[in-house]
Amino acid sequence: MSDRDDDRTGPDRDLARLAAATARIDADDRFTAAVLRAATASDPLARLAAATDGLEPDAGFTDAMVRAATASAVPARPAIADGIVRSGRPALVVTALAAAASVLFFLQTQRDVDSAIMASVEALEASE
């Protein structure tokens, strides 16, 4: 047994000595209750759990809650058509502006192409 004591560190020996000295001591039930009261007094959730331990929901209340939950209208997701209708006017304006810009770009480009063609035709006529 002395070999076992030699393997232990100082704190282990002290704990073993205290365990042996207090092995026959039993906690009083009043002490345990006082410790539990003190522990629940500082924890609000434990205090609420202890205070409402005996409460059970009424069947009528549960039914009313289920009816209210199922009767409430869940808002439907907006349809794509709603988005199209909402953005229709701005999209139409942007499309009209893009079409007008395209026509102006085409006319400007056509004028530049016509000028280039006419210049080359005039150069051919002058060389003949």
C-alpha positions in Angstrom: 0.0 0.0 0.0 2.9 2.3 0.6 3.8 2.0 -3.1 0.5 3.4 -4.1 0.8 6.3 -1.7 4.2 7.1 -3.2 2.8 7.2 -6.7 0.2 9.9 -5.8 1.0 13.6 -5.9 0.5 15.9 -3.0 -3.1 17.0 -3.9 -4.1 13.4 -4.7 -3.0 12.3 -1.2 -4.8 15.2 0.4 -8.0 14.4 -1.5 -7.8 10.7 -0.6 -7.3 11.6 3.0 -10.4 13.9 2.9 -12.5 11.3 1.1 -11.6 8.7 3.8 -12.4 11.2 6.6 -15.8 12.2 5.2 -16.9 8.8 3.9 -19.5 8.3 6.6 -21.0 11.8 6.5 -24.5 12.0 4.9 -26.0 15.3 3.7 -29.1 16.4 5.5 -32.2 16.6 3.3 -32.7 20.2 4.5 -29.2 21.1 3.3 -29.9 19.6 -0.2 -33.2 21.4 -0.4 -31.5 24.7 0.6 -28.8 24.2 -2.1 -31.5 23.5 -4.7 -33.4 26.6 -3.7 -30.3 28.7 -3.9 -29.4 27.3 -7.3 -32.9 28.0 -8.7 -33.1 31.4 -7.2 -30.2 32.6 -9.4 -31.4 30.9 -12.5 -34.7 32.5 -13.8 -35.4 29.6 -16.2 -35.1 27.0 -13.4 -37.3 29.2 -11.2 -40.0 29.4 -13.9 -39.8 25.7 -14.5 -40.3 25.0 -10.8 -43.2 27.5 -10.6 -45.0 26.1 -13.6 -44.3 22.5 -13.0 -47.9 21.6 -12.1 -49.5 23.5 -15.0 -51.0 21.7 -18.0 -52.7 23.3 -21.0 -56.4 23.2 -21.3 -57.6 21.1 -24.2 -59.9 24.0 -25.4 -56.9 26.3 -25.4 -54.9 23.9 -27.5 -57.7 23.5 -30.0 -58.2 27.3 -30.2 -54.5 27.7 -30.9 -54.5 25.1 -33.6 -57.6 26.6 -35.2 -56.1 30.1 -35.1 -52.8 28.9 -36.6 -54.5 27.0 -39.5 -57.0 29.8 -40.2 -54.4 32.5 -40.5 -53.9 33.3 -44.1 -50.3 32.7 -45.2 -49.4 35.4 -47.7 -49.0 33.9 -51.1 -45.8 34.4 -53.0 -46.1 37.1 -55.6 -46.5 35.7 -59.1 -44.2 36.5 -62.0 -47.1 38.3 -63.6 -47.3 40.7 -60.7 -43.7 41.7 -61.2 -44.2 42.1 -64.9 -47.2 44.4 -64.4 -45.3 46.4 -61.8 -42.3 46.9 -63.9 -44.1 47.1 -67.2 -44.2 50.9 -67.6 -40.6 51.5 -66.8 -39.6 48.6 -69.0 -41.7 50.0 -71.9 -40.0 53.4 -71.5 -36.5 51.9 -71.5 -37.4 49.8 -74.5 -38.7 52.8 -76.4 -35.6 54.8 -75.6 -33.4 51.9 -76.7 -35.3 51.6 -80.0 -35.0 55.3 -80.6 -31.3 55.2 -79.9 -30.9 52.3 -82.3 -32.7 54.1 -85.1 -30.6 57.2 -84.6 -27.4 55.1 -84.5 -28.5 53.3 -87.7 -29.2 56.6 -89.5 -25.9 58.1 -88.4 -24.0 55.0 -89.5 -25.9 54.8 -92.8 -25.0 58.5 -93.5 -21.3 57.7 -92.8 -21.4 54.6 -95.1 -23.2 56.6 -97.8 -20.5 59.3 -97.5 -17.7 56.7 -97.8 -19.3 55.0 -100.8 -19.9 58.4 -102.5 -16.3 59.3 -101.9 -15.0 56.1 -103.4 -17.4 56.4 -106.4 -16.2 60.0 -107.0 -12.6 58.8 -106.9 -13.4 56.1 -109.5 -15.1 58.5 -111.8 -12.3 61.0 -111.5 -9.7 58.3 -112.4 -11.6 57.2 -115.5 
